[in-house]
C-alpha cells in the first residue's frame, strides 16, 4: 500500500473509525500477524485490519472498495492453500473475534468467525453438547464450515455446514446481512459449502447435539506390510458400519513426537483412525475386530473424552511446517483403486506424506445434493494426500509426487474435490466447476447477485457473470 494507491484522507477517516488494530509492514509483530499455519505461504499484505466487531469489518470492506485493494480474509489461518493472506492488499483478520455463546436449552451455539474448533468444543462440552467440527481442533471454524466441514461425527450428524442455522455476514456492498432458511435464503444456501466467495462472515449459529463426554476412538497402528489386508478389512467394515462410527484408513510414517518411541520415528505404517459417538460398550465391541486384523505396533485408541479425541491430532499438524493437500471423492474403493494406491505409496519420497481415505455416507448422504452448495453427497469415501514436511528443499519433489498420485487416482473419482483440500487451487475454473457439479450454475448466480465485481476473489473463486477484470 503506497501513497499513490491510497487516498490519505480516506485512510485517516478509516483509521479514526476503526475499533480494532491496523498492522502495517513496519510493525514489530507484522511477520507474526501475516504468518499462517502452512509454512509454504509467504505473502505480504500492505495492511492487516484486525477487527473486533462487525462494524470494523464494514469499515474495512468499504475502505478497500474505495481504494481498489485486493482483500483476503483470515479466520483461523489454517487453510492449506493459504487464502487468508494476500500480497500487497488488505488482510481482514478475524482472529480477535473468538467469542462462543452456548444456549444449552435451545442446543445452539453462536460462534464468532475468528474462533477455533477448540473454542467451540471447550464451550459446548460442559453441557454435553457438540457440533461437527474438524479433525484438528486448532482449525478455524469459518473456513472449515464454509467449505463443508468433515470431522469425527460426520456420519452421525453430518457436515459442519449441515448444522448451520444462520450466518451473519458483511457482503461486498458493505452491508451487514443475516442469512438463514428464512432470510436471504439463496445466500444461506451458497454459504454452506461455497467457500469464502460471498463476503466476510462475522458469526455463525450452529445446531448442537448430545455428544460425550466419553467417546471411543479407533487408532491401531500396524506395520506397513499389513496395509492391503487392513484396507480390505476396513472396506468390509464400512459396508455395515453404523452412523455413530466415523472412521478412516491411512498410510503414514510415525511422527517424531516425544510421546512415541524414538526407535519408531519415521517408520512407514498403516493405521485406522476414527470415533464412535455412542455408548462405550457398543463402540468397543464394534471396533474390536479391526484391532485384531494383525498384531499392532501400538494402539492409541480406546475410551477417552470427546475433548481429548478432538485434539489428539493437533501436535502432528504443527504450525509452520510445509503442507500441500489434494483430495478426491470416490463412490467405491475398488480392488483396482487399491492396487493403484499401493503402487504409489510404496514410492513415497517422505514418510510424512499422509495418505488417508475417510468413510463418508450416513447423515452426509441423507441431505439432498441441491439442498446446500456442498456437492458429492453420494460419495462413500474421500481420498486425500495430506503432505507435510519441514525441509523447503523437499518441496518440489513432494508436491510433484502428490500431484502425480492424485492424477493416477483421478480415474476412480466421481468428480470434484473437497474444496478445503484443493492443493493450491490449480486450474481453478475446471476445479471448482467439477467440484460443485450441478450446483455451480446456482453458485454463479448467487455470486453475481451479492458480489458482481468479484471483490472477494482470494478464495476458491467462483466468478460472477459480470466479472470481466479479475
VOGU-3710 file (C-alpha; in Angstrom, 3 decimals, decimal comma):
1> xxxxxxxxxx> 0,000/0,000/0,000  1,596/3,222/-1,133  0,720/6,881/-1,172  -0,105/6,562/-4,893  -2,557/3,764/-4,131  -4,365/5,131/-1,088  -6,119/8,414/-0,677  -4,662/9,855/2,544  -7,943/11,444/3,666  -9,727/8,163/3,098
11> xxxxxxxxxx> -7,179/6,278/5,194  -7,329/8,863/8,000  -11,120/8,555/8,214  -10,888/4,789/8,190  -8,165/4,611/10,847  -10,003/7,010/13,160  -13,220/4,993/12,982  -11,627/1,538/13,207  -12,088/-0,069/16,615  -9,550/-2,851/16,250
21> xxxxxxxxxx> -5,895/-2,631/15,283  -4,302/-1,761/11,943  -0,965/-3,518/11,469  1,493/-2,078/8,945  4,607/-3,767/7,492  6,846/-1,742/9,814  5,111/-3,053/12,963  7,263/-5,294/15,150  4,644/-8,053/15,055  3,828/-7,747/11,345
31> xxxxxxxxxx> 5,566/-11,005/10,410  3,732/-12,889/13,142  0,432/-11,337/12,063  0,844/-12,309/8,401  2,045/-15,843/9,119  -0,419/-18,702/8,768  -0,326/-22,399/9,594  1,136/-23,530/6,256  4,797/-22,553/6,093  4,717/-22,690/2,282
41> xxxxxxxxxx> 2,626/-19,497/2,310  4,806/-16,370/2,375  2,744/-13,353/1,341  2,980/-9,757/2,483  -0,237/-7,751/2,732  0,128/-3,979/2,705  -2,242/-3,684/5,661  -3,682/-6,085/8,226  -7,009/-4,999/9,716  -7,520/-6,945/12,943
51> xxxxxxxxxx> -11,223/-6,466/13,538  -13,034/-6,564/16,875  -16,601/-6,061/15,628  -18,842/-6,406/12,607  -18,670/-2,624/12,257  -14,884/-2,902/11,856  -15,487/-5,358/9,025  -17,949/-2,988/7,344  -15,448/-0,124/7,541  -12,674/-2,334/6,162
61> xxxxxxxxxx> -14,728/-3,553/3,214  -15,811/-0,022/2,306  -12,253/1,311/2,622  -10,842/-1,493/0,473  -13,507/-0,932/-2,174  -12,915/2,807/-2,229  -9,194/2,243/-2,792  -9,461/-0,808/-5,068  -7,499/-3,079/-2,725  -7,304/-6,841/-3,056
71> xxxxxxxxxx> -8,798/-8,367/0,103  -8,076/-11,656/1,841  -9,943/-12,919/4,902  -8,292/-14,658/7,827  -10,362/-16,737/10,203  -8,177/-19,397/11,808  -5,485/-19,152/9,114  -5,494/-22,934/8,682  -6,493/-23,360/5,024  -3,828/-25,357/3,239
81> xxxxxxxxxx> -3,924/-23,088/0,153  -3,275/-20,004/2,289  -6,191/-17,921/1,025  -6,080/-15,958/4,289  -3,092/-13,924/3,089  -2,700/-11,744/0,004  0,232/-9,840/-1,428  0,036/-6,028/-1,368  -3,641/-5,729/-0,471  -5,544/-5,867/2,819
91> xxxxxxxxxx> -5,938/-8,852/5,119  -9,185/-8,642/7,079  -8,135/-10,522/10,202  -10,928/-12,007/12,340  -8,636/-13,702/14,865  -9,568/-11,322/17,704  -13,260/-12,269/17,373  -13,421/-15,659/19,125  -16,442/-15,431/21,411  -18,632/-18,536/21,705
101> xxxxxxxxxx> -22,073/-18,352/23,360  -23,900/-21,595/24,182  -27,645/-21,911/24,779  -27,883/-25,378/26,359  -31,686/-25,365/26,450  -32,082/-24,499/22,771  -28,967/-26,551/21,923  -27,464/-23,794/19,814  -24,120/-22,001/19,663  -23,330/-18,533/18,363
111> xxxxxxxxxx> -19,699/-18,508/17,258  -17,685/-15,510/16,118  -15,761/-16,008/12,905  -12,267/-15,934/14,422  -12,969/-18,861/16,746  -11,164/-22,182/16,513  -12,911/-25,511/16,913  -11,164/-25,889/20,278  -13,082/-22,790/21,427  -16,402/-24,322/20,378
121> xxxxxxxxxx> -15,666/-27,730/21,897  -14,478/-26,144/25,138  -17,654/-24,088/25,484  -20,138/-26,785/24,440  -18,760/-29,901/26,150  -19,501/-28,782/29,739  -23,141/-29,071/28,639  -22,582/-32,457/26,987  -23,049/-30,901/23,553  -21,105/-30,583/20,300
131> xxxxxxxxxx> -21,493/-29,758/16,641  -19,479/-31,387/13,858  -16,076/-29,715/13,601  -12,807/-30,746/12,030  -10,187/-33,350/12,889  -7,685/-30,814/14,231  -9,064/-28,594/16,990  -6,815/-25,659/16,068  -8,581/-25,304/12,713  -10,693/-22,178/12,263
141> xxxxxxxxxx> -14,458/-22,541/12,398  -15,085/-20,194/9,467  -13,009/-21,724/6,697  -13,850/-25,312/7,566  -17,590/-24,632/7,736  -17,801/-22,578/4,549  -16,075/-25,393/2,644  -18,294/-28,122/4,106  -16,598/-29,408/7,241  -15,645/-33,105/7,515
151> xxxxxxxxxx> -14,990/-34,259/11,082  -15,200/-37,108/13,567  -19,006/-37,179/13,955  -19,753/-36,638/10,264  -21,740/-39,829/9,705  -23,915/-39,277/12,769  -24,598/-35,532/12,490  -23,396/-34,550/9,010  -21,022/-31,824/7,925  -20,319/-28,613/9,808
161> xxxxxxxxxx> -22,310/-26,686/7,194  -25,278/-29,051/7,608  -25,609/-27,856/11,189  -25,701/-24,153/10,402  -28,851/-22,328/11,465  -27,806/-18,818/10,459  -24,825/-16,760/9,321  -24,034/-13,098/9,963  -22,045/-11,655/7,066  -20,790/-8,418/5,547
171> xxxxxxxxxx> -21,233/-8,510/1,775  -19,287/-6,661/-0,918  -21,551/-3,598/-0,709  -20,557/-3,134/2,941  -23,957/-4,230/4,241  -24,447/-6,430/7,295  -26,811/-9,275/6,470  -28,221/-12,309/8,205  -28,640/-15,452/6,140  -30,830/-18,392/7,154
181> xxxxxxxxxx> -33,595/-20,541/5,708  -35,975/-17,587/6,102  -33,651/-14,617/5,413  -31,505/-14,273/2,301  -32,034/-17,979/1,771  -30,124/-18,019/-1,522  -27,064/-16,645/0,260  -27,521/-19,154/3,095  -27,597/-21,961/0,539  -24,341/-20,760/-1,037
191> xxxxxxxxxx> -22,527/-20,291/2,274  -22,995/-23,973/3,100  -20,120/-25,305/1,018  -19,433/-22,422/-1,366  -16,306/-21,205/0,415  -15,403/-17,586/1,123  -16,854/-16,178/-2,100  -19,739/-14,151/-0,755  -18,465/-11,854/1,967  -16,836/-11,685/5,378
201> xxxxxxxxxx> -18,681/-13,867/7,865  -18,703/-12,319/11,329  -20,643/-15,018/13,218  -22,254/-18,426/12,810  -25,186/-20,013/14,618  -24,931/-23,798/14,907  -27,228/-26,586/15,998  -25,735/-28,637/18,856  -26,165/-32,340/19,610  -25,657/-34,515/22,690
211> xxxxxxxxxx> -22,126/-35,940/22,390  -19,762/-37,216/25,069  -18,278/-36,530/27,471  -16,964/-40,060/26,758  -16,414/-41,495/23,286  -14,499/-44,476/21,916  -11,648/-43,828/19,497  -10,087/-46,188/16,968  -6,343/-45,883/16,379  -4,447/-49,186/15,966
221> xxxxxxxxxx> -1,138/-48,805/14,117  0,238/-51,694/12,051  3,417/-52,411/10,061  3,243/-51,102/6,523  3,303/-54,629/5,063  -0,198/-55,145/6,509  -1,612/-52,185/4,552  -3,552/-54,058/1,890  -5,110/-56,590/4,254  -6,012/-53,822/6,715
231> xxxxxxxxxx> -7,568/-51,690/3,981  -9,627/-54,610/2,702  -10,822/-55,431/6,244  -11,756/-51,792/6,824  -13,571/-51,648/3,470  -15,727/-54,595/4,575  -16,351/-52,856/7,902  -17,662/-49,733/6,158  -20,305/-51,781/4,318  -22,301/-52,177/7,529
241> xxxxxxxxxx> -20,875/-49,538/9,880  -23,476/-47,642/11,933  -23,746/-43,870/11,704  -22,105/-43,497/15,117  -18,825/-44,767/13,623  -16,840/-42,278/11,527  -13,581/-43,959/10,529  -10,655/-43,708/8,134  -7,764/-45,787/6,818  -4,348/-44,156/6,493
251> xxxxxxxxxx> -0,752/-44,772/5,457  1,787/-42,581/7,208  5,154/-42,505/8,930  5,288/-42,456/12,726  5,896/-38,806/13,683  8,882/-37,605/15,657  6,974/-36,973/18,861  8,286/-37,247/22,436  5,388/-39,491/23,492  6,209/-42,035/20,787
261> xxxxxxxxxx> 9,201/-44,439/20,922  12,268/-42,883/19,309  13,184/-46,120/17,545  9,860/-45,971/15,667  10,162/-42,383/14,428  9,731/-42,241/10,650  8,686/-45,896/10,361  6,195/-46,421/7,485  2,929/-47,700/8,934  -0,733/-48,191/8,152
271> xxxxxxxxxx> -3,420/-47,325/10,654  -7,083/-46,811/11,330  -8,493/-43,633/12,802  -11,966/-42,807/13,978  -14,543/-42,220/16,656  -17,676/-43,936/17,912  -20,040/-41,307/19,292  -22,441/-43,678/21,037  -22,289/-45,758/24,242  -18,914/-47,184/25,209
281> xxxxxxxxxx> -19,791/-50,931/25,233  -21,177/-50,827/21,698  -18,214/-48,808/20,440  -15,615/-51,115/21,946  -17,377/-54,199/20,587  -17,726/-52,664/17,133  -14,068/-51,662/16,848  -12,523/-54,779/18,406  -12,326/-56,857/15,182  -10,449/-54,019/13,472
291> xxxxxxxxxx> -7,935/-54,083/16,315  -7,263/-57,774/15,628  -6,573/-57,720/11,886  -2,884/-58,191/12,716  -0,517/-57,588/15,622  -0,385/-53,796/16,055  2,829/-51,916/16,702  0,823/-49,830/19,135  -2,810/-48,943/19,769  -3,581/-45,370/20,778
301> xxxxxxxxxx> -7,367/-45,775/20,683  -9,935/-46,633/23,318  -12,321/-44,809/25,646  -11,491/-41,134/26,102  -13,220/-37,796/26,376  -14,618/-36,039/23,340  -12,365/-33,064/24,089  -9,239/-35,220/24,114  -10,272/-37,031/20,956  -10,866/-33,756/19,136
311> xxxxxxxxxx> -7,343/-32,514/19,836  -5,479/-35,814/19,540  -4,104/-34,916/16,107  -3,142/-31,309/16,881  0,515/-31,915/17,708  1,097/-33,783/14,453  -0,066/-30,829/12,318  2,332/-28,196/13,625  2,267/-24,506/12,799  4,921/-23,542/10,282
321> xxxxxxxxxx> 5,532/-26,948/8,725  5,123/-27,186/4,949  1,792/-28,549/3,704  0,263/-29,490/0,379  -3,024/-31,439/0,322  -5,158/-32,714/-2,538  -8,385/-34,716/-2,447  -10,878/-36,728/-4,487  -14,294/-38,265/-3,872  -14,857/-41,969/-4,533
331> xxxxxxxxxx> -18,172/-43,814/-4,807  -16,388/-47,069/-4,038  -12,960/-48,360/-3,097  -12,402/-50,877/-5,883  -9,668/-53,512/-5,993  -8,125/-51,661/-8,923  -8,100/-48,381/-6,972  -6,455/-50,135/-4,031  -3,806/-51,579/-6,339  -3,011/-48,182/-7,832
341> xxxxxxxxxx> -2,827/-46,624/-4,394  -0,470/-49,284/-3,057  1,872/-48,939/-6,038  2,163/-45,203/-5,409  2,551/-45,258/-1,622  5,488/-47,652/-1,911  7,279/-44,812/-3,718  6,580/-42,040/-1,218  9,527/-39,626/-1,071  8,756/-38,717/2,551
351> xxxxxxxxxx> 7,019/-40,792/5,264  5,068/-37,726/6,479  3,108/-37,663/3,225  -0,116/-38,919/4,779  -2,494/-40,861/2,542  -5,963/-41,143/4,031  -9,353/-42,493/2,986  -12,291/-41,233/5,054  -15,602/-43,077/5,174  -18,458/-40,700/4,376
361> xxxxxxxxxx> -22,131/-41,619/3,883  -24,503/-41,708/6,842  -26,029/-38,332/7,660  -23,987/-36,650/4,910  -25,684/-38,656/2,175  -29,188/-38,122/3,557  -29,046/-34,438/2,588  -30,150/-33,766/-0,991  -27,401/-32,797/-3,460  -29,093/-29,462/-4,166
371> xxxxxxxxxx> -30,029/-28,631/-0,556  -26,692/-26,870/0,029  -23,803/-25,772/-2,173  -21,694/-28,721/-0,947  -21,648/-31,428/-3,610  -20,754/-35,134/-3,717  -23,278/-36,214/-1,096  -23,449/-39,684/-2,612  -19,706/-40,316/-2,360  -18,878/-43,066/0,099
381> xxxxxxxxxx> -15,214/-42,143/0,522  -12,950/-39,121/0,409  -9,381/-39,866/-0,651  -6,755/-37,279/0,238  -2,996/-36,914/0,210  -2,130/-34,703/3,180  1,504/-33,895/2,585  3,627/-32,427/5,397  7,370/-31,848/5,637  9,873/-29,404/7,141
391> xxxxxxxxxx> 12,740/-29,006/4,651  11,991/-26,492/1,847  14,467/-28,350/-0,357  11,972/-31,245/-0,478  9,010/-29,133/-1,596  9,323/-29,530/-5,368  9,765/-33,293/-5,173  6,979/-33,836/-2,638  4,463/-31,654/-4,476  5,267/-33,366/-7,785
401> xxxxxxxxxx> 4,696/-36,795/-6,210  1,382/-35,699/-4,670  0,164/-34,296/-7,985  1,189/-37,441/-9,842  -0,526/-39,699/-7,299  -3,662/-37,529/-7,416  -3,762/-37,751/-11,218  -3,374/-41,529/-11,068  -6,298/-41,827/-8,638  -8,490/-39,373/-10,553
411> xxxxxxxxxx> -9,803/-42,068/-12,877  -11,576/-43,692/-9,931  -13,196/-40,450/-8,792  -16,803/-39,404/-9,305  -15,551/-35,861/-9,979  -14,600/-32,910/-7,858  -12,524/-32,315/-4,775  -13,189/-31,365/-1,182  -12,733/-27,611/-1,520  -10,889/-27,388/1,806
421> xxxxxxxxxx> -8,168/-29,709/0,410  -7,599/-28,273/-3,102  -3,818/-28,240/-3,433  -3,121/-24,645/-4,373  -6,266/-24,418/-6,485  -4,505/-25,282/-9,745  -6,663/-24,921/-12,889  -9,298/-23,198/-10,745  -12,249/-22,836/-13,098  -12,194/-26,522/-14,047
431> xxxxxxxxxx> -11,554/-27,477/-10,427  -14,499/-25,580/-8,968  -16,874/-26,475/-11,804  -16,166/-30,158/-11,304  -16,292/-29,830/-7,521  -19,703/-28,157/-7,436  -21,247/-30,092/-10,321  -24,864/-29,168/-10,915  -24,688/-26,591/-8,110  -22,084/-24,492/-9,911
441> xxxxxxxxxx> -24,556/-22,533/-12,029  -26,596/-21,532/-8,986  -23,415/-20,504/-7,153  -22,524/-18,226/-10,063  -25,982/-16,641/-9,832  -25,622/-16,014/-6,088  -22,099/-14,641/-6,569  -23,360/-12,330/-9,311  -26,157/-11,060/-7,063  -24,067/-10,361/-3,947
451> xxxxxxxxxx> -20,599/-9,710/-5,432  -20,975/-8,756/-9,112  -17,481/-7,222/-9,360  -15,767/-10,248/-7,759  -14,473/-8,108/-4,898  -13,985/-11,268/-2,811  -11,710/-13,312/-5,073  -8,919/-14,516/-2,764  -10,706/-17,845/-2,265  -11,943/-20,916/-4,119
461> xxxxxxxxxx> -13,155/-18,354/-6,600  -16,471/-18,627/-8,361  -16,518/-15,890/-10,972  -19,690/-13,819/-11,313  -21,226/-13,315/-14,726  -20,315/-9,617/-14,565  -16,622/-10,170/-13,808  -14,615/-9,000/-16,820  -11,496/-7,825/-14,999  -10,165/-10,243/-12,363
//
